[in-house]
Amino acid sequence: MAIKHPVIVVARLLSVLELYRLSAVSFEQETPLGELSISWDSENFDDETLANLGADYES
C-alpha cells in the first residue's frame, strides 16, 4: 500500500518520533538503511495521553 501524499508520511513520522520521546515505543534496526521495527513499550499510555500528544507545542 503506497502512500500518495508526502504530508501523510511526514505526519506519521512526527507522530512516531513523539511517541518515542514519551518512551511509548522503541526502535530496532539490524542494518543501516534496513527494515525498521517499532515496538510498543508503554504500559501506562491511555486515550487521554494520546489525545494530548503535541499539546506542549501549541502556543
MOWO-V638851 format. One record per residue. N is the residue number from 1. RES is the residue in three letters. BURIAL is + if it has 9 or more other ideal C-beta (glycine too) atoms within 8 Angstrom, else -. Layout:
n=N res=RES burial=BURIAL
n=N res=RES burial=BURIAL
This chain:
n=1 res=MET burial=-
n=2 res=ALA burial=-
n=3 res=ILE burial=-
n=4 res=LYS burial=-
n=5 res=HIS burial=-
n=6 res=PRO burial=-
n=7 res=VAL burial=-
n=8 res=ILE burial=+
n=9 res=VAL burial=+
n=10 res=VAL burial=-
n=11 res=ALA burial=-
n=12 res=ARG burial=-
n=13 res=LEU burial=-
n=14 res=LEU burial=-
n=15 res=SER burial=+
n=16 res=VAL burial=+
n=17 res=LEU burial=-
n=18 res=GLU burial=+
n=19 res=LEU burial=+
n=20 res=TYR burial=+
n=21 res=ARG burial=-
n=22 res=LEU burial=+
n=23 res=SER burial=-
n=24 res=ALA burial=+
n=25 res=VAL burial=+
n=26 res=SER burial=-
n=27 res=PHE burial=+
n=28 res=GLU burial=-
n=29 res=GLN burial=+
n=30 res=GLU burial=-
n=31 res=THR burial=-
n=32 res=PRO burial=-
n=33 res=LEU burial=-
n=34 res=GLY burial=-
n=35 res=GLU burial=-
n=36 res=LEU burial=-
n=37 res=SER burial=-
n=38 res=ILE burial=-
n=39 res=SER burial=-
n=40 res=TRP burial=-
n=41 res=ASP burial=-
n=42 res=SER burial=+
n=43 res=GLU burial=-
n=44 res=ASN burial=-
n=45 res=PHE burial=-
n=46 res=ASP burial=-
n=47 res=ASP burial=-
n=48 res=GLU burial=-
n=49 res=THR burial=+
n=50 res=LEU burial=-
n=51 res=ALA burial=-
n=52 res=ASN burial=-
n=53 res=LEU burial=+
n=54 res=GLY burial=-
n=55 res=ALA burial=-
n=56 res=ASP burial=-
n=57 res=TYR burial=-
n=58 res=GLU burial=-
n=59 res=SER burial=-
